[in-house]
Amino acid sequence: MIERVFDACVRLLLIAADWTGMTYKEVNVWFFCVIWPIFTLILVAIIAWQWVRIRGLKRRLGEGEAETEASHA
């Protein structure tokens, strides 16, 4: 099973190399040393931004609940 996945990935890289006019090694370096890390950093930044937004929304919701409880007392 893993050999089939590996072979499919190699074929995909070979197709990308042929399509872009680069070698297999160049495509491999671009993908795994440049594109993938940049993509990962972007995803981490998105997760951090969402965490900050959710935290702010929870704080505002908590303040709203405190005001509601105070008005009912």
Biopython code that builds the backbone (N, CA, C, O; Angstrom):
import numpy as np
from Bio.PDB.StructureBuilder import StructureBuilder

atoms = [
    (1, "MET", "N", (0.822, -1.194, 0.000)),
    (1, "MET", "CA", (0.000, 0.000, 0.000)),
    (1, "MET", "C", (0.864, 1.256, 0.000)),
    (1, "MET", "O", (0.665, 2.147, -0.826)),
    (2, "ILE", "N", (1.837, 1.332, 0.936)),
    (2, "ILE", "CA", (2.673, 2.526, 1.029)),
    (2, "ILE", "C", (3.523, 2.701, -0.217)),
    (2, "ILE", "O", (3.821, 3.826, -0.618)),
    (3, "GLU", "N", (3.916, 1.584, -0.833)),
    (3, "GLU", "CA", (4.705, 1.671, -2.071)),
    (3, "GLU", "C", (3.886, 2.297, -3.192)),
    (3, "GLU", "O", (4.414, 3.067, -3.993)),
    (4, "ARG", "N", (2.602, 1.970, -3.250)),
    (4, "ARG", "CA", (1.738, 2.564, -4.279)),
    (4, "ARG", "C", (1.586, 4.065, -4.071)),
    (4, "ARG", "O", (1.606, 4.839, -5.029)),
    (5, "VAL", "N", (1.436, 4.467, -2.824)),
    (5, "VAL", "CA", (1.317, 5.896, -2.516)),
    (5, "VAL", "C", (2.613, 6.613, -2.890)),
    (5, "VAL", "O", (2.585, 7.669, -3.520)),
    (6, "PHE", "N", (3.748, 6.031, -2.498)),
    (6, "PHE", "CA", (5.043, 6.616, -2.830)),
    (6, "PHE", "C", (5.216, 6.726, -4.342)),
    (6, "PHE", "O", (5.612, 7.776, -4.849)),
    (7, "ASP", "N", (4.921, 5.647, -5.061)),
    (7, "ASP", "CA", (5.059, 5.660, -6.521)),
    (7, "ASP", "C", (4.162, 6.711, -7.160)),
    (7, "ASP", "O", (4.567, 7.365, -8.122)),
    (8, "ALA", "N", (2.953, 6.881, -6.642)),
    (8, "ALA", "CA", (2.041, 7.896, -7.175)),
    (8, "ALA", "C", (2.601, 9.295, -6.933)),
    (8, "ALA", "O", (2.505, 10.163, -7.801)),
    (9, "CYS", "N", (3.182, 9.512, -5.762)),
    (9, "CYS", "CA", (3.772, 10.819, -5.452)),
    (9, "CYS", "C", (4.967, 11.107, -6.353)),
    (9, "CYS", "O", (5.133, 12.230, -6.831)),
    (10, "VAL", "N", (5.796, 10.098, -6.584)),
    (10, "VAL", "CA", (6.943, 10.276, -7.474)),
    (10, "VAL", "C", (6.455, 10.594, -8.890)),
    (10, "VAL", "O", (6.992, 11.486, -9.548)),
    (11, "ARG", "N", (5.439, 9.867, -9.357)),
    (11, "ARG", "CA", (4.879, 10.154, -10.687)),
    (11, "ARG", "C", (4.364, 11.588, -10.767)),
    (11, "ARG", "O", (4.566, 12.276, -11.768)),
    (12, "LEU", "N", (3.693, 12.033, -9.693)),
    (12, "LEU", "CA", (3.174, 13.399, -9.659)),
    (12, "LEU", "C", (4.312, 14.420, -9.732)),
    (12, "LEU", "O", (4.206, 15.420, -10.442)),
    (13, "LEU", "N", (5.386, 14.171, -9.005)),
    (13, "LEU", "CA", (6.538, 15.069, -9.060)),
    (13, "LEU", "C", (7.195, 15.042, -10.445)),
    (13, "LEU", "O", (7.641, 16.077, -10.942)),
    (14, "LEU", "N", (7.252, 13.871, -11.061)),
    (14, "LEU", "CA", (7.809, 13.782, -12.415)),
    (14, "LEU", "C", (6.948, 14.535, -13.424)),
    (14, "LEU", "O", (7.474, 15.198, -14.318)),
    (15, "ILE", "N", (5.644, 14.436, -13.285)),
    (15, "ILE", "CA", (4.732, 15.183, -14.166)),
    (15, "ILE", "C", (4.927, 16.686, -13.957)),
    (15, "ILE", "O", (4.986, 17.451, -14.919)),
    (16, "ALA", "N", (5.026, 17.105, -12.680)),
    (16, "ALA", "CA", (5.246, 18.522, -12.374)),
    (16, "ALA", "C", (6.578, 18.995, -12.943)),
    (16, "ALA", "O", (6.676, 20.116, -13.442)),
    (17, "ALA", "N", (7.600, 18.150, -12.870)),
    (17, "ALA", "CA", (8.911, 18.503, -13.415)),
    (17, "ALA", "C", (8.831, 18.677, -14.924)),
    (17, "ALA", "O", (9.384, 19.628, -15.476)),
    (18, "ASP", "N", (8.146, 17.761, -15.584)),
    (18, "ASP", "CA", (7.992, 17.837, -17.030)),
    (18, "ASP", "C", (7.187, 19.074, -17.425)),
    (18, "ASP", "O", (7.504, 19.752, -18.402)),
    (19, "TRP", "N", (6.156, 19.350, -16.658)),
    (19, "TRP", "CA", (5.249, 20.467, -16.935)),
    (19, "TRP", "C", (5.942, 21.820, -16.765)),
    (19, "TRP", "O", (5.705, 22.749, -17.537)),
    (20, "THR", "N", (6.806, 21.922, -15.739)),
    (20, "THR", "CA", (7.469, 23.189, -15.443)),
    (20, "THR", "C", (8.825, 23.340, -16.119)),
    (20, "THR", "O", (9.396, 24.430, -16.128)),
    (21, "GLY", "N", (9.341, 22.259, -16.682)),
    (21, "GLY", "CA", (10.659, 22.319, -17.307)),
    (21, "GLY", "C", (11.801, 22.205, -16.314)),
    (21, "GLY", "O", (12.951, 22.493, -16.645)),
    (22, "MET", "N", (11.483, 21.785, -15.098)),
    (22, "MET", "CA", (12.515, 21.594, -14.078)),
    (22, "MET", "C", (12.829, 20.109, -13.967)),
    (22, "MET", "O", (12.163, 19.265, -14.567)),
    (23, "THR", "N", (13.866, 19.811, -13.180)),
    (23, "THR", "CA", (14.178, 18.413, -12.924)),
    (23, "THR", "C", (13.336, 17.928, -11.740)),
    (23, "THR", "O", (12.718, 18.715, -11.022)),
    (24, "TYR", "N", (13.335, 16.612, -11.565)),
    (24, "TYR", "CA", (12.623, 16.006, -10.434)),
    (24, "TYR", "C", (13.161, 16.566, -9.117)),
    (24, "TYR", "O", (12.388, 16.894, -8.216)),
    (25, "LYS", "N", (14.488, 16.675, -9.007)),
    (25, "LYS", "CA", (15.104, 17.179, -7.779)),
    (25, "LYS", "C", (14.715, 18.625, -7.514)),
    (25, "LYS", "O", (14.450, 18.989, -6.368)),
    (26, "GLU", "N", (14.676, 19.458, -8.556)),
    (26, "GLU", "CA", (14.292, 20.857, -8.379)),
    (26, "GLU", "C", (12.848, 20.980, -7.895)),
    (26, "GLU", "O", (12.556, 21.759, -6.987)),
    (27, "VAL", "N", (11.956, 20.215, -8.500)),
    (27, "VAL", "CA", (10.551, 20.241, -8.077)),
    (27, "VAL", "C", (10.439, 19.766, -6.633)),
    (27, "VAL", "O", (9.696, 20.340, -5.837)),
    (28, "ASN", "N", (11.177, 18.722, -6.307)),
    (28, "ASN", "CA", (11.164, 18.182, -4.952)),
    (28, "ASN", "C", (11.617, 19.242, -3.950)),
    (28, "ASN", "O", (10.977, 19.419, -2.913)),
    (29, "VAL", "N", (12.704, 19.946, -4.241)),
    (29, "VAL", "CA", (13.206, 20.994, -3.349)),
    (29, "VAL", "C", (12.193, 22.128, -3.245)),
    (29, "VAL", "O", (11.890, 22.585, -2.143)),
    (30, "TRP", "N", (11.669, 22.585, -4.372)),
    (30, "TRP", "CA", (10.688, 23.672, -4.335)),
    (30, "TRP", "C", (9.481, 23.301, -3.498)),
    (30, "TRP", "O", (8.996, 24.101, -2.697)),
    (31, "PHE", "N", (9.001, 22.082, -3.688)),
    (31, "PHE", "CA", (7.800, 21.681, -2.969)),
    (31, "PHE", "C", (8.064, 21.481, -1.483)),
    (31, "PHE", "O", (7.347, 22.038, -0.652)),
    (32, "PHE", "N", (9.074, 20.699, -1.135)),
    (32, "PHE", "CA", (9.278, 20.315, 0.261)),
    (32, "PHE", "C", (10.109, 21.306, 1.071)),
    (32, "PHE", "O", (10.035, 21.298, 2.300)),
    (33, "CYS", "N", (10.895, 22.156, 0.419)),
    (33, "CYS", "CA", (11.741, 23.103, 1.153)),
    (33, "CYS", "C", (11.263, 24.541, 1.048)),
    (33, "CYS", "O", (11.706, 25.392, 1.820)),
    (34, "VAL", "N", (10.371, 24.830, 0.110)),
    (34, "VAL", "CA", (9.900, 26.204, -0.059)),
    (34, "VAL", "C", (8.382, 26.283, 0.117)),
    (34, "VAL", "O", (7.897, 26.936, 1.041)),
    (35, "ILE", "N", (7.642, 25.629, -0.758)),
    (35, "ILE", "CA", (6.182, 25.774, -0.777)),
    (35, "ILE", "C", (5.537, 25.207, 0.483)),
    (35, "ILE", "O", (4.723, 25.881, 1.114)),
    (36, "TRP", "N", (5.886, 23.990, 0.856)),
    (36, "TRP", "CA", (5.284, 23.346, 2.021)),
    (36, "TRP", "C", (5.546, 24.147, 3.307)),
    (36, "TRP", "O", (4.600, 24.385, 4.057)),
    (37, "PRO", "N", (6.784, 24.571, 3.597)),
    (37, "PRO", "CA", (6.998, 25.360, 4.820)),
    (37, "PRO", "C", (6.240, 26.690, 4.812)),
    (37, "PRO", "O", (5.701, 27.095, 5.842)),
    (38, "ILE", "N", (6.193, 27.371, 3.671)),
    (38, "ILE", "CA", (5.436, 28.624, 3.597)),
    (38, "ILE", "C", (3.958, 28.356, 3.872)),
    (38, "ILE", "O", (3.319, 29.090, 4.627)),
    (39, "PHE", "N", (3.425, 27.318, 3.266)),
    (39, "PHE", "CA", (2.033, 26.935, 3.476)),
    (39, "PHE", "C", (1.774, 26.632, 4.952)),
    (39, "PHE", "O", (0.756, 27.045, 5.507)),
    (40, "THR", "N", (2.696, 25.914, 5.577)),
    (40, "THR", "CA", (2.566, 25.576, 6.992)),
    (40, "THR", "C", (2.571, 26.841, 7.854)),
    (40, "THR", "O", (1.762, 26.961, 8.774)),
    (41, "LEU", "N", (3.467, 27.779, 7.568)),
    (41, "LEU", "CA", (3.509, 29.035, 8.321)),
    (41, "LEU", "C", (2.218, 29.830, 8.141)),
    (41, "LEU", "O", (1.720, 30.425, 9.097)),
    (42, "ILE", "N", (1.681, 29.845, 6.938)),
    (42, "ILE", "CA", (0.407, 30.530, 6.692)),
    (42, "ILE", "C", (-0.707, 29.889, 7.512)),
    (42, "ILE", "O", (-1.516, 30.593, 8.117)),
    (43, "LEU", "N", (-0.753, 28.565, 7.536)),
    (43, "LEU", "CA", (-1.775, 27.877, 8.319)),
    (43, "LEU", "C", (-1.623, 28.161, 9.816)),
    (43, "LEU", "O", (-2.619, 28.359, 10.511)),
    (44, "VAL", "N", (-0.393, 28.183, 10.312)),
    (44, "VAL", "CA", (-0.164, 28.496, 11.726)),
    (44, "VAL", "C", (-0.635, 29.918, 12.021)),
    (44, "VAL", "O", (-1.243, 30.164, 13.063)),
    (45, "ALA", "N", (-0.360, 30.860, 11.110)),
    (45, "ALA", "CA", (-0.801, 32.246, 11.298)),
    (45, "ALA", "C", (-2.323, 32.329, 11.311)),
    (45, "ALA", "O", (-2.895, 33.064, 12.116)),
    (46, "ILE", "N", (-2.978, 31.587, 10.433)),
    (46, "ILE", "CA", (-4.450, 31.577, 10.403)),
    (46, "ILE", "C", (-5.007, 31.006, 11.702)),
    (46, "ILE", "O", (-5.966, 31.540, 12.259)),
    (47, "ILE", "N", (-4.407, 29.925, 12.179)),
    (47, "ILE", "CA", (-4.867, 29.322, 13.436)),
    (47, "ILE", "C", (-4.687, 30.300, 14.589)),
    (47, "ILE", "O", (-5.578, 30.433, 15.428)),
    (48, "ALA", "N", (-3.542, 30.991, 14.644)),
    (48, "ALA", "CA", (-3.303, 31.971, 15.712)),
    (48, "ALA", "C", (-4.309, 33.107, 15.623)),
    (48, "ALA", "O", (-4.851, 33.528, 16.645)),
    (49, "TRP", "N", (-4.571, 33.610, 14.428)),
    (49, "TRP", "CA", (-5.536, 34.693, 14.234)),
    (49, "TRP", "C", (-6.933, 34.250, 14.677)),
    (49, "TRP", "O", (-7.643, 35.000, 15.348)),
    (50, "GLN", "N", (-7.319, 33.033, 14.300)),
    (50, "GLN", "CA", (-8.633, 32.523, 14.717)),
    (50, "GLN", "C", (-8.698, 32.350, 16.225)),
    (50, "GLN", "O", (-9.733, 32.626, 16.831)),
    (51, "TRP", "N", (-7.609, 31.895, 16.842)),
    (51, "TRP", "CA", (-7.574, 31.719, 18.295)),
    (51, "TRP", "C", (-7.791, 33.062, 18.986)),
    (51, "TRP", "O", (-8.554, 33.160, 19.948)),
    (52, "VAL", "N", (-7.110, 34.099, 18.485)),
    (52, "VAL", "CA", (-7.264, 35.438, 19.072)),
    (52, "VAL", "C", (-8.700, 35.922, 18.903)),
    (52, "VAL", "O", (-9.287, 36.467, 19.838)),
    (53, "ARG", "N", (-9.266, 35.727, 17.719)),
    (53, "ARG", "CA", (-10.651, 36.159, 17.473)),
    (53, "ARG", "C", (-11.633, 35.413, 18.371)),
    (53, "ARG", "O", (-12.523, 36.030, 18.957)),
    (54, "ILE", "N", (-11.483, 34.107, 18.487)),
    (54, "ILE", "CA", (-12.375, 33.306, 19.336)),
    (54, "ILE", "C", (-12.240, 33.745, 20.788)),
    (54, "ILE", "O", (-13.237, 33.862, 21.501)),
    (55, "ARG", "N", (-11.012, 33.986, 21.224)),
    (55, "ARG", "CA", (-10.783, 34.432, 22.606)),
    (55, "ARG", "C", (-11.486, 35.773, 22.854)),
    (55, "ARG", "O", (-12.098, 35.970, 23.904)),
    (56, "GLY", "N", (-11.397, 36.684, 21.893)),
    (56, "GLY", "CA", (-12.077, 37.967, 22.022)),
    (56, "GLY", "C", (-13.583, 37.814, 22.051)),
    (56, "GLY", "O", (-14.265, 38.487, 22.824)),
    (57, "LEU", "N", (-14.108, 36.928, 21.207)),
    (57, "LEU", "CA", (-15.553, 36.696, 21.190)),
    (57, "LEU", "C", (-16.023, 36.074, 22.500)),
    (57, "LEU", "O", (-17.089, 36.423, 23.007)),
    (58, "LYS", "N", (-15.233, 35.154, 23.049)),
    (58, "LYS", "CA", (-15.595, 34.542, 24.328)),
    (58, "LYS", "C", (-15.599, 35.583, 25.438)),
    (58, "LYS", "O", (-16.468, 35.566, 26.309)),
    (59, "ARG", "N", (-14.626, 36.489, 25.406)),
    (59, "ARG", "CA", (-14.583, 37.547, 26.423)),
    (59, "ARG", "C", (-15.812, 38.433, 26.318)),
    (59, "ARG", "O", (-16.438, 38.766, 27.323)),
    (60, "ARG", "N", (-16.156, 38.818, 25.073)),
    (60, "ARG", "CA", (-17.341, 39.663, 24.900)),
    (60, "ARG", "C", (-18.602, 38.935, 25.323)),
    (60, "ARG", "O", (-19.492, 39.537, 25.924)),
    (61, "LEU", "N", (-18.690, 37.654, 25.020)),
    (61, "LEU", "CA", (-19.843, 36.857, 25.428)),
    (61, "LEU", "C", (-19.899, 36.773, 26.945)),
    (61, "LEU", "O", (-20.976, 36.867, 27.535)),
    (62, "GLY", "N", (-18.755, 36.597, 27.574)),
    (62, "GLY", "CA", (-18.696, 36.552, 29.034)),
    (62, "GLY", "C", (-19.121, 37.866, 29.650)),
    (62, "GLY", "O", (-19.794, 37.872, 30.681)),
    (63, "GLU", "N", (-18.744, 38.988, 29.039)),
    (63, "GLU", "CA", (-19.161, 40.301, 29.541)),
    (63, "GLU", "C", (-20.660, 40.473, 29.375)),
    (63, "GLU", "O", (-21.321, 41.031, 30.251)),
    (64, "GLY", "N", (-21.202, 40.001, 28.262)),
    (64, "GLY", "CA", (-22.641, 40.093, 28.030)),
    (64, "GLY", "C", (-23.418, 39.277, 29.036)),
    (64, "GLY", "O", (-24.474, 39.703, 29.502)),
    (65, "GLU", "N", (-22.903, 38.096, 29.378)),
    (65, "GLU", "CA", (-23.561, 37.256, 30.367)),
    (65, "GLU", "C", (-23.522, 37.915, 31.737)),
    (65, "GLU", "O", (-24.494, 37.835, 32.488)),
    (66, "ALA", "N", (-22.408, 38.570, 32.074)),
    (66, "ALA", "CA", (-22.289, 39.251, 33.371)),
    (66, "ALA", "C", (-23.291, 40.404, 33.461)),
    (66, "ALA", "O", (-23.900, 40.624, 34.508)),
    (67, "GLU", "N", (-23.457, 41.140, 32.356)),
    (67, "GLU", "CA", (-24.406, 42.249, 32.358)),
    (67, "GLU", "C", (-25.836, 41.725, 32.474)),
    (67, "GLU", "O", (-26.660, 42.329, 33.162)),
    (68, "THR", "N", (-26.141, 40.604, 31.808)),
    (68, "THR", "CA", (-27.472, 40.027, 31.872)),
    (68, "THR", "C", (-27.778, 39.553, 33.282)),
    (68, "THR", "O", (-28.879, 39.785, 33.783)),
    (69, "GLU", "N", (-26.820, 38.891, 33.937)),
    (69, "GLU", "CA", (-27.028, 38.417, 35.304)),
    (69, "GLU", "C", (-27.211, 39.589, 36.255)),
    (69, "GLU", "O", (-28.018, 39.497, 37.180)),
    (70, "ALA", "N", (-26.489, 40.687, 36.060)),
    (70, "ALA", "CA", (-26.606, 41.848, 36.935)),
    (70, "ALA", "C", (-27.969, 42.514, 36.776)),
    (70, "ALA", "O", (-28.537, 42.998, 37.755)),
    (71, "SER", "N", (-28.495, 42.544, 35.564)),
    (71, "SER", "CA", (-29.780, 43.188, 35.343)),
    (71, "SER", "C", (-30.933, 42.333, 35.895)),
    (71, "SER", "O", (-31.989, 42.875, 36.223)),
    (72, "HIS", "N", (-30.750, 41.013, 36.002)),
    (72, "HIS", "CA", (-31.782, 40.142, 36.532)),
    (72, "HIS", "C", (-31.791, 40.107, 38.059)),
    (72, "HIS", "O", (-32.780, 39.686, 38.659)),
    (73, "ALA", "N", (-30.712, 40.541, 38.690)),
    (73, "ALA", "CA", (-30.619, 40.453, 40.153)),
    (73, "ALA", "C", (-31.357, 41.554, 40.864)),
    (73, "ALA", "O", (-31.361, 41.601, 42.094)),
]
sb = StructureBuilder()
sb.init_structure("model")
sb.init_model(0)
sb.init_chain("A")
sb.init_seg("    ")
for serial, (resi, resn, name, xyz) in enumerate(atoms, 1):
    if name == "N":
        sb.init_residue(resn, " ", resi, " ")
    sb.init_atom(name, np.array(xyz, "f"), 0.0, 1.0, " ", f" {name:<3s}", serial, name[0])
structure = sb.get_structure()
